[in-house]
Amino acid sequence: MRKFIARRMLRAFSKRYGYDPSYLEMMLTESPAAFFKFAPVMKAAAHREVVPPAACFAAKIAGAMAEDCGPCTQLTVDMALEAGVARDQVEAVLRRDLGKMAPETALGFQFAEAVVNRTLDTDTARAAVRNRWGDKGVIDLTMSLQMGRLFPMVKFALGYAKECRRVAVAGHQIDVIKQAA
């Protein structure tokens, strides 16, 4: 019964976002025990206590871009828009254009980029987040960033990350900048 319900949920998710969850379906079929241990991570991916959605999604999109070639980034973009993040902020993150990001979006993005790239700025970025939102803010952004990375990594490791595609924001194609210049 649990497998039946899980399959229905995956199909509904696929239909809602136009996303192919084949890697999760394979996991459910081949190792239900692994799938049901992994499933709570989906809830953890939505964790947010004090950081505004724009900052959390900036971190989540940066994480997806670090590990993905399009579909997972697109999914994260669609979820950001659904959560009410302004289109221009999503586009600025995809283009890595700090000048067009609101301060909270830029802070979430800069923290994520510093962590992903393990730069010398990581401590500075973490301190700025802590100064703005406290330790809960650091936790919020860490969860957003790492969950944004986790799903594309699992998809790739299972052999399902075969598609690269352009990312669209509200139907408008965006030139995604994969790495800082």
ZATORDO-231166 format. One record per atom (N, C-alpha, C): x, y, z; residue in one letter. Coordinates in steps of 0.02 Angstrom, whole numbers, always signed. Layout:
       xx       yy       zz   mimar
        X        Y        Z       A
...
//
This chain:
       xx       yy       zz   mimar
      +41      -60       +0       M
       +0       +0       +0       M
      +43      +63       +0       M
      +97      +62      +40       R
     +141     +121      +42       R
     +171     +134      -26       R
     +191      +81      -61       K
     +220      +90     -128       K
     +169     +120     -176       K
     +108      +98     -171       F
      +55     +124     -214       F
      +46     +199     -203       F
      +42     +218     -140       I
      +33     +289     -123       I
      +94     +330     -145       I
     +154     +303     -135       A
     +215     +337     -156       A
     +216     +348     -231       A
     +196     +296     -270       R
     +195     +303     -343       R
     +145     +358     -364       R
      +88     +359     -332       R
      +38     +411     -349       R
      +65     +480     -333       R
     +101     +487     -278       M
     +130     +551     -259       M
     +184     +572     -309       M
     +225     +525     -331       L
     +276     +540     -381       L
     +245     +561     -447       L
     +192     +527     -467       R
     +158     +546     -530       R
     +127     +615     -524       R
      +96     +630     -468       A
      +66     +696     -458       A
     +120     +750     -459       A
     +177     +736     -426       F
     +233     +783     -426       F
     +258     +795     -497       F
     +264     +741     -534       S
     +288     +745     -604       S
     +241     +788     -646       S
     +177     +777     -638       K
     +127     +815     -676       K
     +127     +889     -655       K
     +131     +901     -592       R
     +129     +970     -566       R
     +188    +1012     -591       R
     +248     +982     -592       Y
     +308    +1020     -609       Y
     +338    +1003     -678       Y
     +310     +955     -713       G
     +340     +935     -777       G
     +410     +907     -768       G
     +419     +870     -713       Y
     +485     +844     -694       Y
     +483     +768     -697       Y
     +537     +739     -720       D
     +542     +666     -726       D
     +573     +636     -663       D
     +532     +603     -621       P
     +559     +573     -560       P
     +578     +499     -569       P
     +599     +480     -629       S
     +615     +410     -643       S
     +665     +380     -594       S
     +713     +421     -573       Y
     +763     +395     -527       Y
     +732     +377     -460       Y
     +682     +414     -439       L
     +648     +398     -376       L
     +602     +338     -385       L
     +571     +333     -444       E
     +529     +275     -458       E
     +571     +211     -459       E
     +631     +215     -489       M
     +676     +157     -490       M
     +695     +138     -419       M
     +710     +187     -378       M
     +728     +174     -309       M
     +670     +140     -273       M
     +610     +165     -285       L
     +550     +136     -253       L
     +541      +63     -275       L
     +552      +49     -339       T
     +543      -19     -365       T
     +597      -66     -341       T
     +660      -45     -346       E
     +716      -89     -332       E
     +734      -94     -258       E
     +725      -40     -221       S
     +741      -41     -151       S
     +692       +3     -112       S
     +633      -22     -101       P
     +584      +17      -63       P
     +611      +40       +5       P
     +653       -1      +36       A
     +682      +19     +100       A
     +723      +83      +92       A
     +763      +86      +40       A
     +803     +147      +27       A
     +757     +206      +11       A
     +707     +195      -30       F
     +661     +249      -48       F
     +628     +278      +14       F
     +602     +236      +57       F
     +566     +261     +115       F
     +612     +291     +168       F
     +676     +275     +165       K
     +724     +310     +207       K
     +742     +378     +177       K
     +742     +382     +111       F
     +758     +443      +76       F
     +699     +492      +75       F
     +639     +467      +75       A
     +579     +509      +68       A
     +575     +566     +119       A
     +594     +557     +182       P
     +590     +614     +229       P
     +636     +672     +210       P
     +686     +658     +169       V
     +730     +712     +146       V
     +690     +764     +106       V
     +638     +740      +72       M
     +595     +786      +33       M
     +564     +838      +79       M
     +544     +817     +138       K
     +516     +864     +187       K
     +570     +910     +213       K
     +629     +883     +225       A
     +685     +923     +249       A
     +704     +977     +198       A
     +693     +962     +134       A
     +710    +1010      +81       A
     +668    +1074      +85       A
     +612    +1070     +119       A
     +568    +1128     +125       A
     +580    +1167     +190       A
     +630    +1147     +229       H
     +642    +1179     +294       H
     +660    +1253     +285       H
     +626    +1295     +324       R
     +641    +1366     +327       R
     +607    +1394     +388       R
     +645    +1429     +430       E
     +616    +1459     +491       E
     +618    +1534     +489       E
     +677    +1564     +476       V
     +684    +1636     +484       V
     +706    +1673     +421       V
     +735    +1639     +375       V
     +762    +1671     +315       V
     +705    +1678     +264       V
     +699    +1736     +231       P
     +646    +1746     +181       P
     +654    +1697     +123       P
     +597    +1682      +90       P
     +599    +1635      +34       P
     +650    +1653      -20       P
     +657    +1717      -37       A
     +704    +1736      -90       A
     +776    +1716      -74       A
     +796    +1723      -11       A
     +864    +1705       +9       A
     +872    +1629       +9       A
     +822    +1594      +35       C
     +826    +1520      +36       C
     +828    +1492      -34       C
     +786    +1518      -78       F
     +786    +1493     -147       F
     +849    +1514     -185       F
     +878    +1570     -168       A
     +942    +1589     -199       A
     +994    +1536     -183       A
     +996    +1514     -120       A
    +1043    +1462      -99       A
    +1026    +1395     -132       A
     +962    +1379     -134       K
     +940    +1315     -163       K
     +955    +1313     -238       K
     +943    +1368     -273       I
     +957    +1370     -345       I
    +1032    +1366     -357       I
    +1072    +1401     -316       A
    +1145    +1397     -322       A
    +1169    +1325     -312       A
    +1139    +1290     -265       G
    +1157    +1220     -253       G
    +1138    +1176     -312       G
    +1079    +1186     -339       A
    +1057    +1146     -396       A
    +1102    +1160     -456       A
    +1119    +1223     -468       M
    +1162    +1240     -525       M
    +1231    +1209     -518       M
    +1255    +1202     -457       A
    +1321    +1173     -446       A
    +1323    +1099     -465       A
    +1267    +1065     -462       E
    +1265     +993     -472       E
    +1226     +971     -534       E
    +1193    +1017     -568       D
    +1143     +998     -617       D
    +1156    +1029     -685       D
    +1123    +1000     -734       C
    +1128    +1023     -803       C
    +1061    +1047     -830       C
    +1015    +1064     -786       G
     +952    +1092     -810       G
     +888    +1070     -776       G
     +870    +1005     -777       P
     +804     +986     -752       P
     +794     +999     -677       P
     +843     +985     -636       C
     +835     +998     -564       C
     +837    +1073     -549       C
     +878    +1109     -587       T
     +878    +1182     -580       T
     +810    +1210     -600       T
     +782    +1184     -655       Q
     +716    +1207     -677       Q
     +663    +1193     -624       Q
     +666    +1134     -594       L
     +619    +1117     -541       L
     +624    +1167     -484       L
     +685    +1183     -464       T
     +696    +1230     -408       T
     +671    +1299     -426       T
     +683    +1320     -488       V
     +657    +1385     -512       V
     +581    +1386     -508       V
     +549    +1333     -533       D
     +476    +1331     -531       D
     +449    +1333     -459       D
     +483    +1299     -414       M
     +463    +1300     -344       M
     +473    +1369     -314       M
     +526    +1403     -333       A
     +538    +1471     -308       A
     +483    +1518     -330       A
     +464    +1515     -393       L
     +410    +1557     -418       L
     +345    +1541     -384       L
     +332    +1477     -374       E
     +271    +1455     -339       E
     +269    +1481     -267       E
     +328    +1487     -236       A
     +333    +1512     -167       A
     +329    +1588     -164       A
     +324    +1621     -222       G
     +316    +1693     -223       G
     +380    +1733     -232       G
     +436    +1700     -247       V
     +498    +1736     -260       V
     +490    +1773     -326       V
     +509    +1835     -326       A
     +501    +1877     -386       A
     +543    +1850     -444       A
     +513    +1853     -502       R
     +545    +1828     -564       R
     +614    +1860     -574       R
     +619    +1926     -563       D
     +683    +1960     -575       D
     +737    +1935     -527       D
     +717    +1914     -467       Q
     +766    +1889     -420       Q
     +790    +1819     -441       Q
     +745    +1778     -465       V
     +763    +1712     -489       V
     +811    +1719     -549       V
     +794    +1763     -595       E
     +836    +1774     -654       E
     +905    +1800     -634       E
     +908    +1845     -586       A
     +972    +1871     -563       A
    +1016    +1816     -534       A
     +985    +1770     -496       V
    +1023    +1714     -468       V
    +1050    +1670     -524       V
    +1007    +1654     -572       L
    +1028    +1611     -628       L
    +1086    +1642     -668       L
    +1085    +1708     -671       R
    +1137    +1744     -709       R
    +1196    +1764     -665       R
    +1191    +1750     -600       R
    +1242    +1769     -552       R
    +1254    +1845     -553       R
    +1201    +1882     -559       D
    +1204    +1954     -565       D
    +1188    +1986     -497       D
    +1239    +1994     -455       L
    +1229    +2021     -387       L
    +1199    +2091     -389       L
    +1216    +2130     -439       G
    +1191    +2198     -445       G
    +1115    +2202     -452       G
    +1084    +2149     -476       K
    +1012    +2148     -485       K
     +975    +2110     -430       K
    +1014    +2084     -383       M
     +982    +2048     -327       M
     +966    +2096     -270       M
     +909    +2084     -238       A
     +893    +2120     -177       A
     +943    +2098     -124       A
     +955    +2139      -72       P
    +1005    +2120      -22       P
     +996    +2051       +9       P
     +934    +2031      +24       E
     +923    +1965      +55       E
     +938    +1909       +5       E
     +920    +1920      -58       T
     +934    +1870     -110       T
    +1009    +1863     -118       T
    +1044    +1919     -122       A
    +1117    +1919     -131       A
    +1151    +1885      -73       A
    +1127    +1896      -13       L
    +1158    +1865      +46       L
    +1151    +1789      +43       L
    +1092    +1765      +27       G
    +1082    +1692      +20       G
    +1125    +1663      -35       G
    +1129    +1698      -91       F
    +1169    +1675     -148       F
    +1244    +1675     -131       F
    +1268    +1729     -101       Q
    +1339    +1734      -86       Q
    +1360    +1681      -35       Q
    +1318    +1668      +14       F
    +1333    +1615      +62       F
    +1339    +1548      +25       F
    +1290    +1533      -16       A
    +1290    +1469      -53       A
    +1351    +1463      -97       A
    +1367    +1515     -134       E
    +1425    +1513     -179       E
    +1490    +1503     -140       E
    +1496    +1536      -84       A
    +1557    +1529      -43       A
    +1564    +1457      -19       A
    +1509    +1427       +3       V
    +1511    +1359      +28       V
    +1525    +1309      -29       V
    +1488    +1316      -83       V
    +1497    +1270     -140       V
    +1569    +1272     -166       V
    +1596    +1332     -170       N
    +1663    +1339     -198       N
    +1718    +1337     -145       N
    +1699    +1330      -82       R
    +1746    +1327      -26       R
    +1797    +1383      -29       R
    +1771    +1444      -37       T
    +1814    +1502      -43       T
    +1836    +1528      +25       T
    +1883    +1572      +23       L
    +1906    +1605      +85       L
    +1851    +1650     +114       L
    +1801    +1666      +74       D
    +1746    +1709      +96       D
    +1692    +1672     +135       D
    +1700    +1607     +144       T
    +1647    +1568     +177       T
    +1634    +1593     +248       T
    +1687    +1605     +286       D
    +1677    +1630     +355       D
    +1644    +1698     +355       D
    +1663    +1741     +309       T
    +1634    +1808     +304       T
    +1560    +1803     +285       T
    +1545    +1761     +236       A
    +1475    +1752     +215       A
    +1433    +1724     +272       A
    +1459    +1674     +306       R
    +1423    +1644     +363       R
    +1411    +1697     +417       R
    +1461    +1738     +431       A
    +1454    +1790     +482       A
    +1401    +1841     +462       A
    +1398    +1857     +398       A
    +1348    +1905     +374       A
    +1277    +1876     +381       A
    +1270    +1812     +366       V
    +1205    +1779     +375       V
    +1186    +1777     +449       V
    +1235    +1759     +491       R
    +1223    +1756     +564       R
    +1204    +1825     +591       R
    +1237    +1876     +566       N
    +1223    +1945     +587       N
    +1152    +1965     +568       N
    +1129    +1943     +511       R
    +1063    +1963     +486       R
    +1006    +1921     +516       R
    +1016    +1854     +520       W
     +962    +1809     +540       W
     +979    +1763     +597       W
    +1038    +1768     +625       G
    +1058    +1725     +681       G
    +1077    +1655     +658       G
    +1089    +1612     +707       D
    +1109    +1543     +693       D
    +1055    +1506     +654       D
     +992    +1521     +668       K
     +938    +1488     +630       K
     +943    +1506     +556       K
     +965    +1566     +542       G
     +974    +1586     +472       G
    +1029    +1546     +438       G
    +1083    +1534     +474       V
    +1138    +1493     +446       V
    +1111    +1422     +433       V
    +1071    +1397     +479       I
    +1043    +1330     +470       I
     +995    +1329     +411       I
     +951    +1379     +406       D
     +904    +1382     +350       D
     +941    +1381     +283       D
     +991    +1423     +276       L
    +1026    +1427     +212       L
    +1068    +1365     +199       L
    +1097    +1336     +251       T
    +1134    +1274     +242       T
    +1088    +1218     +218       T
    +1030    +1212     +249       M
     +982    +1161     +227       M
     +960    +1174     +155       M
     +944    +1236     +138       S
     +923    +1252      +70       S
     +977    +1235      +19       S
    +1037    +1256      +33       L
    +1093    +1243      -12       L
    +1104    +1168      -21       L
    +1112    +1133      +33       Q
    +1131    +1062      +28       Q
    +1074    +1019       +1       Q
    +1013    +1035      +17       M
     +957     +998      -13       M
     +951    +1013      -87       M
     +968    +1075     -107       G
     +969    +1092     -178       G
    +1021    +1052     -217       G
    +1073    +1031     -182       R
    +1126     +991     -214       R
    +1111     +916     -211       R
    +1078     +894     -158       L
    +1070     +823     -146       L
    +1032     +787     -201       L
     +975     +812     -221       F
     +934     +777     -270       F
     +970     +769     -337       F
    +1002     +821     -364       P
    +1039     +809     -427       P
    +1096     +760     -419       P
    +1128     +759     -361       M
    +1183     +711     -351       M
    +1157     +639     -349       M
    +1101     +628     -315       V
    +1072     +561     -312       V
    +1050     +540     -382       V
    +1018     +586     -418       K
     +995     +572     -486       K
    +1054     +553     -531       K
    +1108     +590     -525       F
    +1168     +576     -565       F
    +1199     +508     -546       F
    +1206     +496     -481       A
    +1237     +434     -458       A
    +1198     +373     -481       A
    +1132     +378     -485       L
    +1091     +323     -506       L
    +1088     +315     -583       L
    +1120     +362     -618       G
    +1124     +357     -691       G
    +1066     +388     -728       G
    +1029     +434     -697       Y
     +970     +464     -728       Y
     +980     +536     -749       Y
    +1037     +564     -738       A
    +1050     +635     -756       A
    +1080     +636     -826       A
    +1040     +622     -876       K
    +1063     +618     -945       K
    +1043     +678     -987       K
     +998     +719     -961       E
     +970     +773    -1001       E
     +998     +841     -977       E
    +1021     +879    -1025       C
    +1037     +949    -1012       C
     +985     +991    -1048       C
     +963    +1044    -1016       R
     +915    +1087    -1050       R
     +919    +1157    -1023       R
     +894    +1203    -1063       R
     +893    +1273    -1043       R
     +841    +1282     -988       R
     +852    +1331     -947       V
     +807    +1347     -892       V
     +764    +1406     -912       V
     +700    +1401     -896       A
     +653    +1455     -911       A
     +624    +1481     -845       A
     +613    +1546     -845       V
     +580    +1578     -788       V
     +514    +1607     -815       V
     +459    +1577     -793       A
     +393    +1598     -816       A
     +389    +1598     -892       A
     +417    +1545     -923       G
     +414    +1538     -996       G
     +468    +1575    -1034       G
     +509    +1613    -1000       H
     +562    +1654    -1032       H
     +629    +1618    -1023       H
     +661    +1598    -1079       Q
     +725    +1563    -1076       Q
     +779    +1609    -1046       Q
     +819    +1580    -1002       I
     +872    +1617     -967       I
     +939    +1585     -984       I
     +989    +1626     -996       D
    +1057    +1601    -1004       D
    +1086    +1593     -934       D
    +1090    +1531     -912       V
    +1115    +1516     -845       V
    +1191    +1520     -846       V
    +1218    +1555     -797       I
    +1291    +1559     -790       I
    +1310    +1506     -738       I
    +1343    +1453     -760       K
    +1358    +1396     -716       K
    +1410    +1412     -663       K
    +1461    +1453     -680       Q
    +1513    +1469     -632       Q
    +1530    +1542     -637       Q
    +1553    +1569     -582       A
    +1574    +1639     -581       A
    +1634    +1647     -629       A
    +1637    +1704     -660       A
    +1690    +1718     -708       A
    +1757    +1727     -673       A
//
